Amino acid sequence: MIGRNVLIELMHMAAGIVLALAMAWGASWAVPLARGDIWLVVAFVIAAILLMGVEPLRHAAEADQRAMGAGQRR
């Protein structure tokens, strides 16, 4: 089961990706000649969001495991 902290981290990552896509859509609409470059940069930005989210996600999973372990001991 996904814990509360992991869910929060996943929501932050999803929000970052949605925002990056929205900004890219607006930029590619505003500058049609740069559309290919904009989407290339956005692909790297999404990859960076995912890579930068790995460590916080791991910490969140550990925190959830500790919280579940503390709840079972009671």
A tleap script that builds the chain and sets N, CA, C and O, in Angstrom:
source leaprc.protein.ff14SB
mol = sequence {
  NMET ILE GLY ARG ASN VAL LEU ILE GLU LEU
  MET HIE MET ALA ALA GLY ILE VAL LEU ALA
  LEU ALA MET ALA TRP GLY ALA SER TRP ALA
  VAL PRO LEU ALA ARG GLY ASP ILE TRP LEU
  VAL VAL ALA PHE VAL ILE ALA ALA ILE LEU
  LEU MET GLY VAL GLU PRO LEU ARG HIE ALA
  ALA GLU ALA ASP GLN ARG ALA MET GLY ALA
  GLY GLN ARG CARG
}
set mol.1.N position { 0.837 -1.185 0.000 }
set mol.1.CA position { 0.000 0.000 0.000 }
set mol.1.C position { 0.880 1.246 0.000 }
set mol.1.O position { 1.936 1.273 0.632 }
set mol.2.N position { 0.442 2.253 -0.701 }
set mol.2.CA position { 1.202 3.502 -0.775 }
set mol.2.C position { 0.895 4.320 0.466 }
set mol.2.O position { -0.266 4.550 0.805 }
set mol.3.N position { 1.948 4.754 1.135 }
set mol.3.CA position { 1.792 5.560 2.338 }
set mol.3.C position { 1.502 7.012 2.023 }
set mol.3.O position { 1.588 7.449 0.875 }
set mol.4.N position { 1.161 7.739 3.052 }
set mol.4.CA position { 0.798 9.154 2.903 }
set mol.4.C position { 1.961 9.980 2.365 }
set mol.4.O position { 1.775 10.797 1.463 }
set mol.5.N position { 3.163 9.773 2.913 }
set mol.5.CA position { 4.323 10.562 2.479 }
set mol.5.C position { 4.699 10.274 1.029 }
set mol.5.O position { 5.047 11.186 0.280 }
set mol.6.N position { 4.628 9.010 0.638 }
set mol.6.CA position { 4.931 8.649 -0.750 }
set mol.6.C position { 3.903 9.278 -1.683 }
set mol.6.O position { 4.257 9.791 -2.744 }
set mol.7.N position { 2.651 9.241 -1.296 }
set mol.7.CA position { 1.600 9.838 -2.116 }
set mol.7.C position { 1.822 11.342 -2.296 }
set mol.7.O position { 1.627 11.878 -3.386 }
set mol.8.N position { 2.226 12.008 -1.234 }
set mol.8.CA position { 2.503 13.449 -1.327 }
set mol.8.C position { 3.657 13.718 -2.290 }
set mol.8.O position { 3.583 14.636 -3.106 }
set mol.9.N position { 4.725 12.920 -2.198 }
set mol.9.CA position { 5.866 13.100 -3.111 }
set mol.9.C position { 5.459 12.843 -4.560 }
set mol.9.O position { 5.861 13.578 -5.462 }
set mol.10.N position { 4.666 11.806 -4.779 }
set mol.10.CA position { 4.205 11.514 -6.139 }
set mol.10.C position { 3.334 12.644 -6.685 }
set mol.10.O position { 3.401 12.972 -7.869 }
set mol.11.N position { 2.516 13.235 -5.811 }
set mol.11.CA position { 1.681 14.371 -6.242 }
set mol.11.C position { 2.541 15.580 -6.610 }
set mol.11.O position { 2.238 16.290 -7.569 }
set mol.12.N position { 3.623 15.818 -5.842 }
set mol.12.CA position { 4.526 16.924 -6.169 }
set mol.12.C position { 5.198 16.693 -7.526 }
set mol.12.O position { 5.325 17.614 -8.332 }
set mol.13.N position { 5.618 15.467 -7.762 }
set mol.13.CA position { 6.243 15.156 -9.047 }
set mol.13.C position { 5.245 15.313 -10.193 }
set mol.13.O position { 5.581 15.860 -11.243 }
set mol.14.N position { 4.025 14.836 -9.990 }
set mol.14.CA position { 2.997 14.959 -11.022 }
set mol.14.C position { 2.667 16.424 -11.295 }
set mol.14.O position { 2.473 16.822 -12.444 }
set mol.15.N position { 2.605 17.216 -10.234 }
set mol.15.CA position { 2.317 18.647 -10.410 }
set mol.15.C position { 3.430 19.327 -11.203 }
set mol.15.O position { 3.160 20.171 -12.057 }
set mol.16.N position { 4.673 18.962 -10.924 }
set mol.16.CA position { 5.796 19.534 -11.668 }
set mol.16.C position { 5.748 19.168 -13.135 }
set mol.16.O position { 6.021 20.003 -13.998 }
set mol.17.N position { 5.401 17.916 -13.423 }
set mol.17.CA position { 5.326 17.479 -14.820 }
set mol.17.C position { 4.173 18.168 -15.540 }
set mol.17.O position { 4.325 18.604 -16.681 }
set mol.18.N position { 3.028 18.268 -14.885 }
set mol.18.CA position { 1.870 18.939 -15.508 }
set mol.18.C position { 2.187 20.410 -15.774 }
set mol.18.O position { 1.852 20.945 -16.830 }
set mol.19.N position { 2.830 21.052 -14.812 }
set mol.19.CA position { 3.197 22.462 -15.006 }
set mol.19.C position { 4.199 22.625 -16.142 }
set mol.19.O position { 4.075 23.547 -16.948 }
set mol.20.N position { 5.190 21.741 -16.214 }
set mol.20.CA position { 6.173 21.809 -17.303 }
set mol.20.C position { 5.492 21.619 -18.658 }
set mol.20.O position { 5.808 22.319 -19.620 }
set mol.21.N position { 4.556 20.669 -18.727 }
set mol.21.CA position { 3.836 20.447 -19.989 }
set mol.21.C position { 2.972 21.651 -20.369 }
set mol.21.O position { 2.892 22.020 -21.540 }
set mol.22.N position { 2.325 22.259 -19.371 }
set mol.22.CA position { 1.490 23.436 -19.653 }
set mol.22.C position { 2.342 24.607 -20.139 }
set mol.22.O position { 1.967 25.314 -21.074 }
set mol.23.N position { 3.486 24.801 -19.498 }
set mol.23.CA position { 4.370 25.888 -19.920 }
set mol.23.C position { 4.928 25.628 -21.321 }
set mol.23.O position { 5.061 26.555 -22.120 }
set mol.24.N position { 5.251 24.372 -21.615 }
set mol.24.CA position { 5.764 24.031 -22.938 }
set mol.24.C position { 4.692 24.228 -24.003 }
set mol.24.O position { 4.967 24.704 -25.104 }
set mol.25.N position { 3.456 23.849 -23.648 }
set mol.25.CA position { 2.380 24.041 -24.611 }
set mol.25.C position { 2.214 25.530 -24.923 }
set mol.25.O position { 2.080 25.915 -26.085 }
set mol.26.N position { 2.223 26.362 -23.879 }
set mol.26.CA position { 2.095 27.805 -24.089 }
set mol.26.C position { 3.263 28.377 -24.874 }
set mol.26.O position { 3.073 29.222 -25.748 }
set mol.27.N position { 4.456 27.923 -24.568 }
set mol.27.CA position { 5.634 28.428 -25.274 }
set mol.27.C position { 5.634 27.984 -26.735 }
set mol.27.O position { 5.990 28.760 -27.622 }
set mol.28.N position { 5.235 26.736 -26.983 }
set mol.28.CA position { 5.230 26.270 -28.371 }
set mol.28.C position { 4.105 26.926 -29.176 }
set mol.28.O position { 4.217 27.076 -30.392 }
set mol.29.N position { 3.040 27.310 -28.508 }
set mol.29.CA position { 1.988 28.051 -29.183 }
set mol.29.C position { 2.468 29.461 -29.519 }
set mol.29.O position { 2.167 29.986 -30.591 }
set mol.30.N position { 3.221 30.076 -28.589 }
set mol.30.CA position { 3.675 31.452 -28.780 }
set mol.30.C position { 4.806 31.551 -29.798 }
set mol.30.O position { 4.909 32.546 -30.516 }
set mol.31.N position { 5.650 30.531 -29.864 }
set mol.31.CA position { 6.799 30.566 -30.772 }
set mol.31.C position { 6.790 29.279 -31.603 }
set mol.31.O position { 7.534 28.346 -31.302 }
set mol.32.N position { 5.968 29.224 -32.630 }
set mol.32.CA position { 5.822 27.981 -33.390 }
set mol.32.C position { 7.119 27.508 -34.062 }
set mol.32.O position { 7.301 26.307 -34.260 }
set mol.33.N position { 8.009 28.420 -34.410 }
set mol.33.CA position { 9.252 28.020 -35.074 }
set mol.33.C position { 10.188 27.263 -34.132 }
set mol.33.O position { 11.064 26.529 -34.591 }
set mol.34.N position { 10.015 27.431 -32.850 }
set mol.34.CA position { 10.875 26.759 -31.871 }
set mol.34.C position { 10.185 25.554 -31.237 }
set mol.34.O position { 10.661 25.027 -30.231 }
set mol.35.N position { 9.080 25.119 -31.811 }
set mol.35.CA position { 8.286 24.045 -31.218 }
set mol.35.C position { 9.114 22.789 -30.941 }
set mol.35.O position { 9.004 22.211 -29.859 }
set mol.36.N position { 9.922 22.367 -31.877 }
set mol.36.CA position { 10.735 21.162 -31.686 }
set mol.36.C position { 11.724 21.310 -30.541 }
set mol.36.O position { 11.892 20.403 -29.726 }
set mol.37.N position { 12.375 22.465 -30.490 }
set mol.37.CA position { 13.349 22.703 -29.415 }
set mol.37.C position { 12.672 22.790 -28.052 }
set mol.37.O position { 13.201 22.296 -27.056 }
set mol.38.N position { 11.518 23.413 -28.012 }
set mol.38.CA position { 10.788 23.549 -26.740 }
set mol.38.C position { 10.424 22.178 -26.198 }
set mol.38.O position { 10.617 21.916 -25.011 }
set mol.39.N position { 9.906 21.303 -27.039 }
set mol.39.CA position { 9.498 19.972 -26.568 }
set mol.39.C position { 10.708 19.106 -26.219 }
set mol.39.O position { 10.624 18.236 -25.352 }
set mol.40.N position { 11.834 19.347 -26.897 }
set mol.40.CA position { 13.065 18.636 -26.529 }
set mol.40.C position { 13.518 19.043 -25.128 }
set mol.40.O position { 13.880 18.199 -24.308 }
set mol.41.N position { 13.491 20.343 -24.872 }
set mol.41.CA position { 13.874 20.831 -23.539 }
set mol.41.C position { 12.916 20.309 -22.485 }
set mol.41.O position { 13.342 19.931 -21.393 }
set mol.42.N position { 11.628 20.282 -22.796 }
set mol.42.CA position { 10.644 19.792 -21.830 }
set mol.42.C position { 10.867 18.309 -21.532 }
set mol.42.O position { 10.652 17.869 -20.403 }
set mol.43.N position { 11.288 17.549 -22.512 }
set mol.43.CA position { 11.586 16.136 -22.267 }
set mol.43.C position { 12.721 16.009 -21.239 }
set mol.43.O position { 12.657 15.167 -20.343 }
set mol.44.N position { 13.745 16.838 -21.371 }
set mol.44.CA position { 14.842 16.820 -20.405 }
set mol.44.C position { 14.384 17.324 -19.035 }
set mol.44.O position { 14.830 16.821 -18.004 }
set mol.45.N position { 13.506 18.300 -19.027 }
set mol.45.CA position { 12.980 18.817 -17.757 }
set mol.45.C position { 12.179 17.739 -17.031 }
set mol.45.O position { 12.309 17.579 -15.817 }
set mol.46.N position { 11.360 17.008 -17.763 }
set mol.46.CA position { 10.579 15.933 -17.146 }
set mol.46.C position { 11.507 14.846 -16.620 }
set mol.46.O position { 11.288 14.312 -15.532 }
set mol.47.N position { 12.535 14.518 -17.384 }
set mol.47.CA position { 13.509 13.531 -16.907 }
set mol.47.C position { 14.189 14.021 -15.625 }
set mol.47.O position { 14.418 13.241 -14.701 }
set mol.48.N position { 14.507 15.310 -15.576 }
set mol.48.CA position { 15.138 15.881 -14.375 }
set mol.48.C position { 14.174 15.842 -13.188 }
set mol.48.O position { 14.587 15.543 -12.067 }
set mol.49.N position { 12.907 16.138 -13.421 }
set mol.49.CA position { 11.910 16.078 -12.351 }
set mol.49.C position { 11.842 14.667 -11.781 }
set mol.49.O position { 11.811 14.476 -10.565 }
set mol.50.N position { 11.819 13.686 -12.671 }
set mol.50.CA position { 11.744 12.294 -12.219 }
set mol.50.C position { 13.013 11.881 -11.476 }
set mol.50.O position { 12.936 11.236 -10.430 }
set mol.51.N position { 14.169 12.246 -12.004 }
set mol.51.CA position { 15.426 11.880 -11.349 }
set mol.51.C position { 15.593 12.580 -10.000 }
set mol.51.O position { 16.057 11.976 -9.033 }
set mol.52.N position { 15.214 13.844 -9.943 }
set mol.52.CA position { 15.345 14.583 -8.688 }
set mol.52.C position { 14.314 14.129 -7.660 }
set mol.52.O position { 14.480 14.382 -6.467 }
set mol.53.N position { 13.262 13.469 -8.104 }
set mol.53.CA position { 12.243 12.999 -7.188 }
set mol.53.C position { 12.540 11.638 -6.574 }
set mol.53.O position { 11.837 11.208 -5.660 }
set mol.54.N position { 13.574 10.953 -7.065 }
set mol.54.CA position { 13.876 9.606 -6.576 }
set mol.54.C position { 14.285 9.625 -5.108 }
set mol.54.O position { 13.764 8.842 -4.313 }
set mol.55.N position { 15.198 10.495 -4.743 }
set mol.55.CA position { 15.693 10.535 -3.359 }
set mol.55.C position { 14.597 10.936 -2.364 }
set mol.55.O position { 14.437 10.263 -1.347 }
set mol.56.N position { 13.836 12.014 -2.623 }
set mol.56.CA position { 12.742 12.325 -1.708 }
set mol.56.C position { 11.693 11.208 -1.627 }
set mol.56.O position { 11.099 10.980 -0.573 }
set mol.57.N position { 11.476 10.528 -2.733 }
set mol.57.CA position { 10.532 9.422 -2.741 }
set mol.57.C position { 11.039 8.271 -1.875 }
set mol.57.O position { 10.263 7.626 -1.170 }
set mol.58.N position { 12.322 8.024 -1.933 }
set mol.58.CA position { 12.917 6.962 -1.111 }
set mol.58.C position { 12.806 7.318 0.365 }
set mol.58.O position { 12.465 6.468 1.188 }
set mol.59.N position { 13.091 8.569 0.701 }
set mol.59.CA position { 12.961 9.009 2.094 }
set mol.59.C position { 11.508 8.922 2.577 }
set mol.59.O position { 11.240 8.541 3.716 }
set mol.60.N position { 10.587 9.280 1.693 }
set mol.60.CA position { 9.167 9.212 2.053 }
set mol.60.C position { 8.746 7.761 2.299 }
set mol.60.O position { 7.981 7.481 3.221 }
set mol.61.N position { 9.246 6.847 1.475 }
set mol.61.CA position { 8.909 5.437 1.660 }
set mol.61.C position { 9.463 4.921 2.982 }
set mol.61.O position { 8.800 4.155 3.682 }
set mol.62.N position { 10.678 5.340 3.322 }
set mol.62.CA position { 11.255 4.942 4.611 }
set mol.62.C position { 10.443 5.503 5.773 }
set mol.62.O position { 10.208 4.809 6.762 }
set mol.63.N position { 10.019 6.747 5.656 }
set mol.63.CA position { 9.212 7.364 6.712 }
set mol.63.C position { 7.873 6.637 6.870 }
set mol.63.O position { 7.401 6.431 7.988 }
set mol.64.N position { 7.273 6.256 5.755 }
set mol.64.CA position { 6.017 5.515 5.821 }
set mol.64.C position { 6.217 4.145 6.453 }
set mol.64.O position { 5.373 3.689 7.225 }
set mol.65.N position { 7.321 3.489 6.134 }
set mol.65.CA position { 7.601 2.182 6.734 }
set mol.65.C position { 7.809 2.310 8.241 }
set mol.65.O position { 7.338 1.477 9.016 }
set mol.66.N position { 8.523 3.367 8.648 }
set mol.66.CA position { 8.718 3.590 10.086 }
set mol.66.C position { 7.387 3.863 10.767 }
set mol.66.O position { 7.141 3.362 11.864 }
set mol.67.N position { 6.524 4.652 10.133 }
set mol.67.CA position { 5.221 4.965 10.709 }
set mol.67.C position { 4.347 3.723 10.807 }
set mol.67.O position { 3.632 3.543 11.793 }
set mol.68.N position { 4.399 2.868 9.796 }
set mol.68.CA position { 3.606 1.630 9.853 }
set mol.68.C position { 4.154 0.695 10.910 }
set mol.68.O position { 3.391 0.027 11.609 }
set mol.69.N position { 5.468 0.642 11.032 }
set mol.69.CA position { 6.086 -0.207 12.057 }
set mol.69.C position { 5.756 0.257 13.438 }
set mol.69.O position { 5.529 -0.561 14.329 }
set mol.70.N position { 5.722 1.570 13.643 }
set mol.70.CA position { 5.382 2.109 14.967 }
set mol.70.C position { 3.913 1.854 15.277 }
set mol.70.O position { 3.560 1.640 16.437 }
set mol.71.N position { 3.066 1.871 14.284 }
set mol.71.CA position { 1.648 1.612 14.497 }
set mol.71.C position { 1.367 0.152 14.819 }
set mol.71.O position { 0.411 -0.143 15.536 }
set mol.72.N position { 2.168 -0.757 14.312 }
set mol.72.CA position { 1.950 -2.182 14.554 }
set mol.72.C position { 2.423 -2.585 15.952 }
set mol.72.O position { 1.925 -3.558 16.518 }
set mol.73.N position { 3.370 -1.850 16.504 }
set mol.73.CA position { 3.904 -2.204 17.817 }
set mol.73.C position { 2.931 -1.900 18.943 }
set mol.73.O position { 3.028 -2.485 20.022 }
set mol.74.N position { 2.010 -1.005 18.707 }
set mol.74.CA position { 1.081 -0.585 19.759 }
set mol.74.C position { 0.049 -1.594 20.055 }
set mol.74.O position { -0.800 -1.375 20.919 }
savepdb mol mol.pdb
quit
